[in-house]
């Protein structure tokens, strides 16, 4: 009886013990896993710490065109490349801060350089999701020489598109406050890689150039938001004239052409107006309009924004109205300067106005 019941009793006594041991065993296993993970992470970090990241060498800045800088560098010959991806962090400090990374060993940036240019570059070592960086290498271009406050001020430029789809350019400026009276300014524009000096100047009373006109340029009217570089330097017998540069978005300085074939008429109690888009390579969807309505009888004025090429408005048919329309860029590119108003068109009747005419 005892011999037969002993195994059962032993089994019964061991069963609770088995469950008591399983819970702490889980923690032992969990702790062992954590220790293993820490060891692996330590080994990885140790391996990473053994990989030294060297900064690029031969970092140079070169003025390659008006308001254009070529940044160049070379990989560090001591840099280990096995199983690693090498890229470069570039940080432009001035004149306009900018940060980016590249796999190339050169970069071109367009910027106004009359106050100098400075930049940093460093090596970026990538392995899976790990990133290691070197120290920065720094370089700068000094501002061009010139006496303070001798460079031009208040530079403003406007472009226009002609019927033949050529683009004209007109710029105006004021002489620097400390510029001697004999100062002669000279303007150049650069569009992409084409550079041209002005040949048509307008002078002030001291015979100094203060305006420039290009009747035809190499500016592409179909390009969207490209940059136009304006560079103005000068000469004087009494002082070194400091150069000045400014970048313009070509669409932002475009004086939009006037809407064409404006037609206004009355239909019962409604005023109807239709017109065609301005001369431009952009489609009609790229323009918005302002509709100026003046009631000659009451003196009331309205300026309404219209996104399409036609318009209907309920009016007082006993009054006479004058109508004008102007245009600007809308969604296809940066807004330019509003066009001039179209010629005045009169519509409707005004007995008082007609009696004055008689």
C-alpha positions in Angstrom: 0.0 0.0 0.0 2.8 2.4 1.0 5.0 1.2 -1.9 2.2 1.8 -4.4 1.2 5.1 -3.0 4.7 6.5 -2.5 5.3 7.5 -6.2 1.9 9.2 -6.2 2.6 11.0 -3.0 6.0 12.0 -4.4 4.5 13.2 -7.6 1.9 15.2 -5.6 4.7 16.8 -3.5 6.8 17.6 -6.5 4.0 19.2 -8.6 3.6 22.4 -6.4 7.4 22.6 -6.2 7.6 22.6 -10.1 5.3 25.6 -10.3 7.1 27.4 -7.6 10.3 27.2 -9.5 9.0 28.3 -12.9 8.3 31.9 -12.0 11.7 32.8 -10.7 13.3 30.9 -13.5 11.6 33.2 -16.0 13.3 36.2 -14.2 16.6 34.4 -14.3 16.2 33.8 -18.0 15.1 37.4 -18.6 18.1 38.8 -16.7 20.4 36.6 -18.7 18.9 38.0 -21.9 19.4 41.5 -20.7 22.9 40.8 -19.8 23.5 39.3 -23.2 21.9 42.3 -24.9 24.1 44.8 -22.9 27.1 42.8 -23.8 26.2 42.9 -27.5 25.5 46.7 -27.4 28.8 47.2 -25.6 30.6 45.2 -28.2 28.9 47.2 -31.0 29.7 50.5 -29.3 33.2 49.4 -28.7 33.6 48.5 -32.4 32.1 51.9 -33.4 34.5 53.7 -31.0 37.3 51.9 -32.7 36.3 53.3 -36.1 37.7 56.8 -36.4 35.9 59.4 -38.6 38.3 61.8 -40.3 37.2 65.2 -41.7 37.5 65.9 -45.4 40.7 67.4 -46.8 41.5 70.2 -49.3 38.3 72.1 -48.7 38.2 75.2 -50.9 35.7 77.9 -52.0 36.0 79.3 -55.5 33.9 82.0 -57.1 32.9 80.3 -60.4 30.5 83.0 -61.7 28.7 86.1 -60.6 27.2 85.3 -57.2 28.1 81.6 -57.5 30.5 79.6 -55.3 32.0 76.2 -56.0 32.6 74.2 -52.8 35.1 71.4 -53.2 36.8 68.8 -50.9 38.4 65.4 -51.0 37.9 62.3 -48.9 40.4 61.9 -46.1 42.9 59.3 -47.3 43.0 57.8 -43.8 39.3 57.1 -43.7 38.3 53.5 -43.5 35.7 52.7 -46.1 35.0 49.0 -45.7 31.3 48.2 -45.0 30.6 51.9 -44.5 28.7 54.5 -46.6 30.4 57.9 -46.7 28.5 61.1 -47.2 29.2 64.7 -46.3 27.3 67.2 -44.1 27.5 70.7 -45.6 26.5 73.8 -43.6 26.4 77.3 -45.2 26.8 79.9 -42.5 26.5 83.1 -44.5 25.1 85.0 -46.3 22.1 82.7 -46.0 22.2 79.7 -43.6 21.6 76.3 -45.2 22.3 72.7 -44.3 22.3 69.6 -46.5 24.2 66.4 -47.0 25.6 64.9 -50.2 27.6 61.9 -51.4 29.5 64.1 -53.9 32.7 65.9 -53.1 31.6 69.2 -54.6 28.6 71.5 -54.5 27.6 74.7 -56.2 25.6 77.5 -54.4 24.2 80.8 -55.7 24.4 83.6 -53.2 25.1 87.3 -53.0 28.8 87.6 -52.2 29.3 91.3 -51.5 29.5 90.5 -47.7 31.5 87.3 -48.1 30.7 83.6 -47.8 31.5 81.0 -45.2 30.8 77.2 -45.0 31.6 74.1 -43.0 31.9 70.5 -44.2 32.4 67.2 -42.3 32.4 63.4 -43.0 29.3 61.4 -42.3 29.9 57.7 -41.9 26.8 55.4 -42.2 26.5 51.8 -41.2 23.0 50.3 -41.1 21.2 52.8 -38.9 24.3 54.1 -37.2 25.8 57.4 -38.0 29.2 58.8 -37.1 30.5 62.3 -37.8 33.9 63.9 -38.0 34.8 67.3 -36.9 33.9 70.3 -39.1 36.3 71.7 -41.6 35.8 75.5 -42.1 36.5 77.9 -45.0 35.3 81.4 -46.0 35.5 84.0 -48.7 36.3 87.5 -47.6 34.1 90.4 -48.8 35.4 92.1 -51.9 37.3 95.3 -51.2 35.6 98.7 -51.2 35.0 101.7 -49.1 31.9 101.5 -46.8 28.6 102.9 -48.1 29.9 103.4 -51.6 27.9 100.5 -53.1 24.5 101.1 -54.6 21.3 101.1 -52.5 17.6 100.6 -53.2 18.2 98.3 -56.2 14.9 97.4 -57.9 14.4 95.4 -61.1 11.4 94.7 -63.4 11.0 92.3 -66.3 8.4 92.3 -69.1 7.5 89.7 -71.7 6.9 91.0 -75.2 4.6 89.8 -78.0 7.6 88.0 -79.5 8.2 86.2 -76.2 11.4 88.0 -75.4 12.1 89.3 -71.9 13.3 92.8 -71.2 14.9 93.9 -68.0 14.9 97.4 -66.3 16.8 98.1 -63.1 17.1 101.3 -61.0 19.2 102.2 -58.0 20.6 105.0 -55.9 24.3 105.8 -55.4 25.9 105.0 -52.1 25.8 107.8 -49.5 29.6 108.0 -49.4 30.1 107.5 -53.2 32.1 110.4 -54.7 30.4 112.5 -57.3 32.7 111.0 -60.0 31.6 107.5 -59.3 30.6 105.4 -62.3 28.5 102.3 -61.7 28.4 99.3 -64.1 25.6 96.7 -64.0 25.8 93.1 -65.1 23.1 90.5 -65.0 23.5 86.7 -65.0 20.9 84.2 -65.9 22.0 80.5 -65.6 25.4 80.6 -67.1 25.0 83.7 -69.4 26.4 87.0 -68.2 25.9 90.4 -69.9 27.0 94.0 -69.2 24.5 96.8 -69.6 25.0 99.0 -72.6 22.0 101.4 -72.1 22.3 103.6 -68.9 20.3 106.5 -67.6 22.3 109.1 -65.6 21.5 111.4 -62.7 22.5 115.1 -62.5 26.0 114.2 -61.5 26.3 112.0 -64.6 26.3 108.8 -62.6 24.6 105.7 -63.9 21.4 105.1 -61.9 19.3 103.0 -64.4 19.9 100.3 -66.9 17.7 98.8 -69.6 18.1 95.6 -71.6 15.5 95.5 -74.3 16.2 91.8 -74.9 17.7 89.3 -72.5 18.5 85.6 -72.3 15.9 85.2 -69.6 13.6 82.3 -70.5 9.9 83.4 -70.1 8.8 79.8 -69.7 11.0 79.0 -66.7 9.4 79.0 -63.2 11.0 80.9 -60.3 14.6 80.8 -61.7 17.1 83.3 -60.3 18.4 86.5 -62.0 21.7 87.7 -60.5 22.3 91.5 -60.6 25.9 92.6 -60.0 26.8 96.3 -59.8 30.4 97.5 -59.3 31.9 100.9 -59.8 35.0 103.1 -60.1 36.1 106.5 -58.8 39.3 108.5 -58.6 38.7 109.2 -54.9 37.6 105.9 -53.4 37.4 102.1 -54.0 33.7 101.4 -54.8 32.3 98.4 -53.1 30.4 95.9 -55.4 26.8 94.9 -54.7 24.9 91.8 -55.7 21.2 90.9 -55.4 19.2 87.8 -56.4 15.8 88.2 -57.9 13.1 85.5 -58.6 12.3 86.1 -62.3 8.6 85.7 -61.8 8.5 87.8 -58.7 9.8 90.8 -60.6 7.8 90.3 -63.8 5.4 93.2 -64.6 2.5 91.2 -65.9 1.0 92.3 -69.2 -2.5 93.9 -69.4 -5.4 91.5 -70.1 -6.4 91.6 -73.7 -9.7 92.0 -75.7 -11.7 93.2 -72.7 -15.5 93.3 -73.6 -18.2 94.7 -71.3 -21.9 94.8 -72.0 -25.3 94.7 -70.4 -27.8 91.9 -70.4 -31.0 92.9 -68.8 -30.0 93.9 -65.2 -26.6 92.2 -65.3 -23.2 93.5 -66.3 -21.2 90.9 -68.3 -17.4 91.1 -68.9 -15.0 88.8 -70.8 -11.3 89.1 -71.6 -8.3 87.1 -72.6 -5.2 86.3 -70.5 -2.2 88.6 -70.8 0.6 87.9 -73.3 2.5 85.1 -71.5 3.7 81.6 -72.1 1.7 80.5 -69.1 -1.9 79.1 -69.6 -5.0 81.1 -68.5 -5.3 79.0 -65.3 -2.1 80.7 -64.0 -3.7 84.2 -63.7 -6.0 86.0 -61.4 -7.7 89.4 -62.0 -8.9 92.5 -60.3 -12.1 94.0 -61.6 -12.5 97.7 -60.9 -16.1 99.0 -61.1 -17.0 102.7 -60.6 -20.5 103.9 -60.4 -20.5 107.4 -62.0 -23.9 108.2 -60.6 -23.3 107.3 -56.9 -19.6 107.5 -56.8 -19.3 104.0 -55.3 -16.2 102.0 -56.1 -15.6 98.2 -56.1 -12.5 96.1 -56.7 -13.4 92.4 -57.0 -10.9 89.5 -57.3 -11.8 87.2 -60.2 -10.0 83.8 -60.8 -11.5 83.3 -64.3 -11.8 85.2 -67.6 -15.4 86.3 -67.4 -17.7 87.9 -64.9 -21.4 88.6 -64.3 -22.7 91.2 -61.8 -26.2 92.5 -61.0 -26.1 96.4 -61.3 -28.3 99.4 -61.2 -29.2 99.8 -64.8 -30.1 103.5 -64.3 -26.5 104.2 -63.6 -23.5 104.5 -65.8 -20.3 102.6 -64.9 -16.6 102.7 -65.8 -14.8 99.3 -65.9 -11.1 98.4 -65.8 -9.3 95.0 -65.3 -5.7 94.1 -64.4 -3.9 90.8 -64.0 -1.2 88.9 -61.9 0.3 85.4 -61.6 -1.8 83.1 -59.6 -0.9 79.4 -58.9 1.7 78.5 -61.5 4.6 80.6 -60.1 5.5 83.3 -57.6 3.3 86.4 -57.9 4.7 89.2 -59.9 3.8 92.9 -60.1 0.2 93.6 -61.0 -0.3 94.7 -64.6 -1.4 98.2 -65.4 -5.1 98.7 -65.5 -6.8 98.1 -68.9 -8.2 101.1 -70.7 -11.5 102.4 -69.2 -14.7 101.0 -70.7 -18.0 102.8 -70.0 -21.3 101.0 -69.8 -24.9 101.7 -68.8 -26.9 104.9 -68.7 -26.8 107.9 -66.4 -29.3 110.7 -67.2 -27.4 113.3 -65.1 -24.1 112.3 -66.7 -25.6 112.6 -70.2 -27.2 116.0 -69.5 -23.8 117.3 -68.4 -22.4 116.1 -71.7 -25.1 117.9 -73.7 
